[in-house]
Structures are given as C-alpha cells and as structure tokens.
C-alpha cells in the first residue's frame, strides 16, 4: 500500500511549536481511516528530542501509531551516509504550495469517488422519500 508522510505542526495540530496545538479538524479521524484502509503512515516533522517524543505520544494518545518517525522504515538509522529525504508516496504538510487545505480536502483528493458515492446515496434517498403531496395527504391527525 502507499506510504504517506505526515507533518505534525500545522498539519495534525495547529502550529504552536514548541508547544502542541489543538488537533486540526478531522485530523485523527482521517488518519485512523487511512490506516484502516491499509495506508502506511510516517510522521515527518521538524521536531526532535523531547518535542518529538511529546508529538509521538500525543498522536498515540489520540489513536495513531506511526509505522516510522522521521525515517523511511523503523530500523533506519540516519548516519549522514544516506539522504535525509524519506521514501514516501504522498506528503501531507502545511508547507505545500498553497498551504494545508484541511483534512476534508485531503480526503477528497485521495478518494474523489467517495464524493460521488455520497451524492448517489443522497439521490437514492430523495427518490425513496414520498412526494410532498403524498406526505401532506397522509398526514396523521
């Protein structure tokens, strides 16, 4: 499955570095659903040391356990001989061109078919609902 590298400050939480900001709307719900669908999540952040440990624990306490943190795979050791750039298929970061669009928009970018499914369900529900005239005539007294 695809590997997604996710930034912390300004993406998972509001940017209050070095403090931890409030969770961004739908951040943890989206990340949990991505994991359920088989995506591999990597935390890719500027944080290091104590601040990094706090971010990892904050995510863990909100139900997200990352495959790796600031590296491509758990066993990787950064020794200066390898590139600092990690191996990921998708990067979600507030420093993207145009900034962070929000987790709802990220979801729609990753799963545009979900928008169509929702519209289809709404249309079917409208078709199954009795007409206004029928509802008025069959009103309970």
N, CA, C and O of each residue as an XYZ file, in Angstrom:
564
protein
N       0.844     -1.187      0.000
C       0.000      0.000      0.000
C       0.887      1.247      0.000
O       2.094      1.175      0.230
N       0.271      2.350     -0.255
C       1.008      3.609     -0.322
C       1.486      4.079      1.044
O       0.817      3.891      2.060
N       2.672      4.702      1.037
C       3.217      5.304      2.249
C       2.921      6.798      2.221
O       3.180      7.478      1.227
N       2.376      7.297      3.324
C       2.050      8.717      3.441
C       2.872      9.318      4.574
O       2.799      8.864      5.716
N       3.655     10.343      4.245
C       4.421     11.076      5.246
C       3.582     12.275      5.679
O       3.132     13.060      4.845
N       3.377     12.409      6.982
C       2.504     13.455      7.516
C       3.290     14.340      8.479
O       3.958     13.846      9.388
N       3.204     15.638      8.270
C       3.820     16.606      9.169
C       2.971     16.723     10.433
O       1.799     16.347     10.427
N       3.544     17.235     11.503
C       2.822     17.380     12.764
C       2.296     18.806     12.951
O       1.088     19.033     12.888
N       3.191     19.756     13.178
C       2.781     21.135     13.473
C       2.196     21.808     12.233
O       2.846     21.889     11.191
N       0.964     22.288     12.363
C       0.297     22.938     11.246
C      -0.449     21.980     10.334
O      -1.120     22.406      9.394
N      -0.335     20.682     10.610
C      -0.991     19.676      9.782
C      -1.863     18.753     10.630
O      -3.071     18.667     10.407
N      -1.269     18.074     11.586
C      -2.058     17.246     12.502
C      -2.638     18.126     13.613
O      -3.780     17.946     14.036
N      -1.833     19.070     14.069
C      -2.274     20.014     15.110
C      -2.000     21.438     14.633
O      -1.196     21.659     13.727
N      -2.683     22.402     15.257
C      -2.400     23.809     14.975
C      -0.942     24.072     15.314
O      -0.404     23.483     16.251
N      -0.304     24.950     14.560
C       1.116     25.226     14.762
C       1.317     26.109     15.991
O       1.053     27.310     15.952
N       1.778     25.512     17.063
C       2.099     26.221     18.309
C       3.500     25.823     18.786
O       3.824     25.939     19.968
N       4.322     25.353     17.844
C       5.654     24.854     18.166
C       6.414     25.848     19.045
O       6.403     27.040     18.740
N       7.065     25.417     20.110
C       7.341     24.037     20.506
C       6.229     23.377     21.319
O       6.300     22.184     21.612
N       5.198     24.150     21.685
C       4.050     23.541     22.365
C       3.266     22.715     21.355
O       3.524     22.787     20.154
N       2.316     21.936     21.838
C       1.445     21.159     20.956
C       0.114     21.883     20.854
O      -0.551     22.122     21.861
N      -0.268     22.230     19.635
C      -1.527     22.923     19.404
C      -2.717     21.979     19.470
O      -2.574     20.774     19.677
N      -3.897     22.565     19.287
C      -5.124     21.765     19.248
C      -5.144     20.927     17.969
O      -4.621     21.353     16.939
N      -5.743     19.744     18.033
C      -5.847     18.931     16.809
C      -6.602     19.678     15.708
O      -7.594     20.358     15.969
N      -6.119     19.540     14.484
C      -6.802     20.104     13.330
C      -8.102     19.315     13.117
O      -8.165     18.115     13.385
N      -9.125     20.006     12.635
C     -10.424     19.392     12.404
C     -10.277     18.161     11.502
O      -9.723     18.251     10.406
N     -10.772     17.027     11.965
C     -10.780     15.740     11.265
C      -9.406     15.097     11.089
O      -9.289     14.104     10.370
N      -8.362     15.635     11.726
C      -7.019     15.075     11.538
C      -6.959     13.617     11.991
O      -6.592     12.741     11.209
N      -7.312     13.358     13.233
C      -7.166     11.995     13.745
C      -8.189     11.047     13.138
O      -7.889      9.870     12.936
N      -9.382     11.531     12.846
C     -10.384     10.681     12.191
C      -9.889     10.241     10.812
O     -10.043      9.081     10.427
N      -9.295     11.180     10.078
C      -8.797     10.871      8.740
C      -7.619      9.910      8.813
O      -7.568      8.935      8.064
N      -6.674     10.177      9.706
C      -5.508      9.304      9.837
C      -5.912      7.891     10.235
O      -5.352      6.922      9.723
N      -6.873      7.760     11.140
C      -7.349      6.431     11.541
C      -7.981      5.695     10.359
O      -7.752      4.502     10.165
N      -8.768      6.411      9.586
C      -9.422      5.779      8.431
C      -8.389      5.385      7.376
O      -8.527      4.340      6.740
N      -7.368      6.202      7.186
C      -6.301      5.849      6.242
C      -5.613      4.560      6.693
O      -5.330      3.685      5.875
N      -5.348      4.447      7.992
C      -4.733      3.219      8.487
C      -5.652      2.019      8.296
O      -5.193      0.939      7.924
N      -6.952      2.199      8.549
C      -7.908      1.102      8.328
C      -7.895      0.636      6.884
O      -8.071     -0.550      6.604
N      -7.685      1.573      5.965
C      -7.671      1.243      4.536
C      -6.318      0.721      4.060
O      -6.131      0.459      2.872
N      -5.378      0.570      4.991
C      -4.109     -0.060      4.648
C      -2.968      0.879      4.309
O      -1.894      0.410      3.933
N      -3.153      2.168      4.423
C      -2.060      3.093      4.155
C      -1.030      3.014      5.280
O      -1.383      2.798      6.439
N       0.230      3.189      4.935
C       1.322      3.201      5.902
C       1.605      4.667      6.221
O       1.889      5.460      5.324
N       1.526      5.022      7.506
C       1.722      6.408      7.915
C       3.088      6.600      8.564
O       3.500      5.833      9.435
N       3.778      7.650      8.112
C       5.074      8.028      8.669
C       4.947      9.453      9.189
O       4.476     10.339      8.476
N       5.362      9.671     10.417
C       5.396     11.033     10.944
C       6.680     11.678     10.450
O       7.774     11.165     10.687
N       6.540     12.809      9.758
C       7.671     13.509      9.145
C       7.613     14.942      9.633
O       6.826     15.744      9.130
N       8.448     15.268     10.618
C       8.339     16.544     11.299
C       9.712     17.136     11.600
O      10.716     16.426     11.651
N       9.733     18.438     11.794
C      10.946     19.158     12.189
C      11.340     18.809     13.628
O      12.504     18.930     14.009
N      10.361     18.379     14.415
C      10.604     18.118     15.837
C      11.677     17.046     16.043
O      11.840     16.127     15.241
N      12.398     17.207     17.155
C      13.414     16.230     17.549
C      13.449     16.187     19.068
O      12.888     17.057     19.733
N      14.109     15.174     19.614
C      14.293     15.068     21.052
C      12.985     15.032     21.822
O      12.042     14.334     21.449
N      12.947     15.805     22.913
C      11.779     15.830     23.806
C      10.513     16.251     23.061
O       9.455     15.651     23.251
N      10.614     17.281     22.214
C       9.434     17.748     21.472
C       8.901     16.675     20.529
O       7.689     16.554     20.350
N       9.792     15.901     19.930
C       9.363     14.804     19.057
C       8.672     13.718     19.880
O       7.619     13.215     19.489
N       9.260     13.363     21.008
C       8.646     12.348     21.880
C       7.246     12.775     22.306
O       6.331     11.952     22.349
N       7.074     14.062     22.622
C       5.761     14.578     23.025
C       4.757     14.482     21.879
O       3.596     14.139     22.102
N       5.191     14.780     20.664
C       4.302     14.698     19.498
C       3.880     13.254     19.233
O       2.708     12.984     18.970
N       4.832     12.334     19.302
C       4.534     10.917     19.079
C       3.550     10.422     20.132
O       2.598      9.712     19.807
N       3.770     10.788     21.380
C       2.881     10.367     22.464
C       1.502     11.001     22.308
O       0.495     10.350     22.584
N       1.436     12.257     21.871
C       0.153     12.927     21.650
C      -0.644     12.175     20.583
O      -1.843     11.946     20.744
N       0.022     11.796     19.504
C      -0.658     11.032     18.444
C      -1.095      9.665     18.962
O      -2.206      9.215     18.681
N      -0.230      9.018     19.708
C      -0.569      7.707     20.276
C      -1.792      7.815     21.184
O      -2.675      6.958     21.141
N      -1.847      8.855     21.999
C      -2.986      9.025     22.916
C      -4.269      9.352     22.161
O      -5.362      9.241     22.718
N      -4.143      9.757     20.890
C      -5.310     10.015     20.041
C      -5.547      8.894     19.034
O      -6.280      9.065     18.060
N      -4.914      7.739     19.282
C      -5.206      6.546     18.489
C      -4.374      6.335     17.249
O      -4.714      5.485     16.425
N      -3.282      7.084     17.082
C      -2.439      6.913     15.901
C      -1.052      6.444     16.306
O      -0.351      7.097     17.079
N      -0.677      5.293     15.759
C       0.665      4.738     15.934
C       1.305      4.753     14.548
O       0.778      4.144     13.617
N       2.420      5.434     14.405
C       3.068      5.563     13.101
C       3.972      4.371     12.812
O       4.552      3.779     13.722
N       4.083      4.030     11.537
C       4.988      2.972     11.084
C       6.433      3.372     11.389
O       7.231      2.558     11.854
N       6.752      4.626     11.121
C       8.093      5.149     11.371
C       7.978      6.631     11.707
O       6.973      7.272     11.397
N       9.009      7.165     12.340
C       9.030      8.570     12.726
C      10.332      9.196     12.220
O      11.425      8.812     12.636
N      10.192     10.159     11.323
C      11.325     10.869     10.724
C      12.325      9.936     10.039
O      13.520     10.228      9.991
N      11.840      8.832      9.521
C      12.651      7.914      8.738
C      11.741      7.063      7.857
O      10.532      7.003      8.076
N      12.322      6.416      6.874
C      11.536      5.657      5.901
C      10.978      4.361      6.462
O       9.894      3.933      6.067
N      11.692      3.739      7.365
C      11.256      2.490      7.984
C      11.818      2.459      9.408
O      12.810      3.132      9.689
N      11.205      1.695     10.303
C      11.561      1.760     11.725
C      13.038      1.499     12.033
O      13.589      2.108     12.951
N      13.686      0.605     11.282
C      15.064      0.219     11.579
C      16.098      1.181     11.002
O      17.283      1.068     11.314
N      15.673      2.114     10.178
C      16.623      3.016      9.518
C      17.369      3.856     10.550
O      16.777      4.373     11.498
N      18.668      3.981     10.350
C      19.500      4.811     11.215
C      20.119      5.899     10.357
O      20.804      5.608      9.376
N      19.882      7.148     10.722
C      20.453      8.264      9.976
C      21.890      8.469     10.432
O      22.146      8.789     11.593
N      22.816      8.282      9.512
C      24.226      8.402      9.862
C      24.970      9.395      8.979
O      26.197      9.468      9.031
N      24.253     10.147      8.182
C      24.905     11.096      7.290
C      25.299     10.486      5.961
O      25.624     11.216      5.024
N      25.278      9.170      5.854
C      25.620      8.477      4.614
C      24.415      8.335      3.692
O      24.561      8.151      2.483
N      23.225      8.422      4.279
C      22.007      8.292      3.480
C      21.305      9.641      3.427
O      21.550     10.519      4.254
N      20.445      9.787      2.461
C      19.685     11.028      2.323
C      18.719     11.191      3.479
O      18.168     10.207      3.973
N      18.508     12.418      3.913
C      17.539     12.713      4.974
C      16.119     12.637      4.428
O      15.163     12.514      5.193
N      15.977     12.711      3.094
C      14.645     12.632      2.490
C      14.116     11.213      2.645
O      14.819     10.239      2.378
N      12.859     11.114      3.083
C      12.305      9.787      3.312
C      11.599      9.256      2.071
O      11.249     10.008      1.161
N      11.401      7.959      2.058
C      10.734      7.268      0.961
C       9.231      7.218      1.265
O       8.777      6.388      2.053
N       8.478      8.106      0.639
C       7.020      8.127      0.797
C       6.395      8.432     -0.556
O       7.005      9.080     -1.407
N       5.179      7.959     -0.740
C       4.457      8.201     -1.990
C       3.723      9.539     -1.966
O       3.584     10.200     -2.995
N       3.256      9.928     -0.786
C       2.469     11.152     -0.621
C       2.979     11.881      0.618
O       3.248     11.260      1.646
N       3.110     13.209      0.514
C       3.497     14.033      1.646
C       2.344     14.978      1.961
O       1.857     15.685      1.080
N       1.908     14.989      3.220
C       0.846     15.902      3.658
C       1.487     16.870      4.643
O       1.928     16.475      5.723
N       1.533     18.148      4.256
C       2.303     19.129      5.014
C       1.715     20.519      4.818
O       1.245     20.842      3.728
N       1.735     21.337      5.852
C       1.238     22.707      5.733
C       2.177     23.583      4.919
O       1.814     24.708      4.578
N       3.360     23.106      4.602
C       4.322     23.880      3.817
C       4.229     23.580      2.319
O       5.101     23.983      1.549
N       3.179     22.876      1.910
C       2.951     22.642      0.486
C       2.695     23.970     -0.217
O       2.329     24.952      0.429
N       2.881     24.006     -1.502
C       2.498     25.193     -2.267
C       1.001     25.386     -2.083
O       0.218     24.471     -2.340
N       0.610     26.548     -1.649
C      -0.806     26.804     -1.397
C      -1.212     26.530      0.038
O      -2.341     26.835      0.421
N      -0.317     25.958      0.848
C      -0.622     25.692      2.249
C      -1.421     24.414      2.441
O      -1.703     23.689      1.487
N      -1.775     24.157      3.669
C      -2.528     22.953      4.003
C      -4.009     23.189      3.728
O      -4.586     24.132      4.271
N      -4.641     22.354      2.897
C      -6.037     22.598      2.520
C      -7.063     22.164      3.567
O      -8.241     22.501      3.446
N      -6.641     21.427      4.585
C      -7.573     20.876      5.569
C      -7.802     19.403      5.292
O      -7.646     18.941      4.162
N      -8.174     18.663      6.341
C      -8.290     17.209      6.216
C      -9.465     16.776      5.347
O      -9.386     15.732      4.699
N     -10.542     17.538      5.313
C     -11.661     17.165      4.427
C     -11.223     17.214      2.969
O     -11.557     16.329      2.181
N     -10.476     18.248      2.618
C      -9.994     18.383      1.240
C      -8.946     17.312      0.928
O      -8.925     16.771     -0.178
N      -8.086     17.005      1.885
C      -7.109     15.928      1.683
C      -7.845     14.630      1.371
O      -7.470     13.903      0.450
N      -8.900     14.340      2.146
C      -9.687     13.123      1.908
C     -10.264     13.118      0.498
O     -10.203     12.098     -0.188
N     -10.816     14.229      0.063
C     -11.410     14.306     -1.275
C     -10.353     14.142     -2.366
O     -10.638     13.584     -3.426
N      -9.138     14.624     -2.112
C      -8.050     14.434     -3.085
C      -7.659     12.963     -3.193
O      -7.396     12.455     -4.283
N      -7.626     12.288     -2.044
C      -7.231     10.881     -2.039
C      -8.344      9.954     -2.515
O      -8.075      8.924     -3.134
N      -9.595     10.320     -2.228
C     -10.742      9.468     -2.549
C     -11.848     10.272     -3.229
O     -12.916     10.455     -2.645
N     -11.618     10.752     -4.443
C     -12.653     11.553     -5.113
C     -13.932     10.762     -5.365
O     -15.009     11.349     -5.468
N     -13.827      9.436     -5.465
C     -15.019      8.614     -5.695
C     -15.957      8.643     -4.499
O     -17.159      8.441     -4.670
N     -15.454      8.887     -3.299
C     -16.317      8.952     -2.115
C     -17.331     10.081     -2.233
O     -18.462      9.943     -1.768
N     -16.946     11.192     -2.844
C     -17.862     12.318     -3.044
C     -19.021     11.883     -3.933
O     -20.171     12.241     -3.678
N     -18.721     11.109     -4.979
C     -19.768     10.636     -5.890
C     -20.684      9.628     -5.203
O     -21.894      9.635     -5.429
N     -20.118      8.770     -4.374
C     -20.923      7.781     -3.647
C     -21.913      8.498     -2.737
O     -23.082      8.118     -2.673
N     -21.459      9.528     -2.037
C     -22.336     10.286     -1.150
C     -23.470     10.928     -1.945
O     -24.625     10.882     -1.523
N     -23.149     11.524     -3.090
C     -24.182     12.150     -3.919
C     -25.193     11.114     -4.405
O     -26.395     11.380     -4.440
N     -24.705      9.938     -4.778
C     -25.612      8.878     -5.235
C     -26.539      8.432     -4.104
O     -27.733      8.232     -4.329
N     -26.009      8.276     -2.908
C     -26.833      7.869     -1.771
C     -27.895      8.917     -1.462
O     -29.038      8.578     -1.155
N     -27.519     10.179     -1.543
C     -28.485     11.249     -1.287
C     -29.581     11.250     -2.349
O     -30.750     11.463     -2.024
N     -29.228     11.017     -3.601
C     -30.210     10.983     -4.680
C     -31.177      9.808     -4.503
O     -32.384      9.957     -4.691
N     -30.642      8.649     -4.141
C     -31.498      7.474     -3.907
C     -32.438      7.741     -2.742
O     -33.617      7.392     -2.801
N     -31.924      8.356     -1.686
C     -32.769      8.660     -0.525
C     -33.898      9.607     -0.912
O     -35.023      9.456     -0.435
N     -33.612     10.580     -1.768
C     -34.662     11.510     -2.217
C     -35.715     10.774     -3.042
O     -36.906     11.067     -2.932
N     -35.284      9.825     -3.863
C     -36.230      9.070     -4.684
C     -37.126      8.176     -3.830
O     -38.294      7.973     -4.159
N     -36.595      7.650     -2.756
C     -37.360      6.766     -1.880
C     -38.317      7.528     -0.979
O     -39.286      6.957     -0.478
N     -38.059      8.798     -0.771
C     -38.903      9.601      0.109
C     -40.220      9.905     -0.604
O     -40.220     10.246     -1.787
N     -41.334      9.785      0.103
C     -42.623     10.097     -0.521
C     -42.665     11.554     -0.979
O     -42.013     12.417     -0.392
N     -43.422     11.812     -2.010
C     -43.539     13.177     -2.524
C     -44.188     14.079     -1.481
O     -44.827     13.603     -0.543
N     -44.019     15.357     -1.653
C     -44.600     16.328     -0.734
C     -46.119     16.179     -0.694
O     -46.717     16.212      0.381
N     -46.746     16.013     -1.864
C     -48.195     15.863     -1.923
C     -48.643     14.628     -1.137
O     -49.598     14.692     -0.362
N     -47.956     13.519     -1.339
C     -48.310     12.299     -0.628
C     -48.121     12.469      0.882
O     -48.935     11.984      1.667
N     -47.066     13.147      1.282
C     -46.839     13.372      2.713
C     -47.917     14.256      3.308
O     -48.340     14.039      4.443
N     -48.370     15.257      2.550
C     -49.432     16.146      3.041
C     -50.771     15.421      3.153
O     -51.532     15.643      4.095
N     -51.046     14.556      2.186
C     -52.323     13.846      2.175
C     -52.382     12.733      3.207
O     -53.467     12.362      3.657
N     -51.261     12.211      3.578
C     -51.245     11.109      4.536
C     -50.806     11.562      5.930
O     -50.377     10.752      6.751
N     -50.918     12.834      6.175
C     -50.550     13.380      7.484
C     -51.427     12.793      8.578
O     -52.640     12.656      8.422
N     -50.801     12.459      9.660
C     -51.554     11.926     10.787
C     -52.189     13.060     11.534
O     -51.602     14.128     11.707
N     -53.404     12.809     11.978
C     -54.153     13.848     12.690
C     -54.169     13.588     14.154
O     -54.754     14.362     14.912
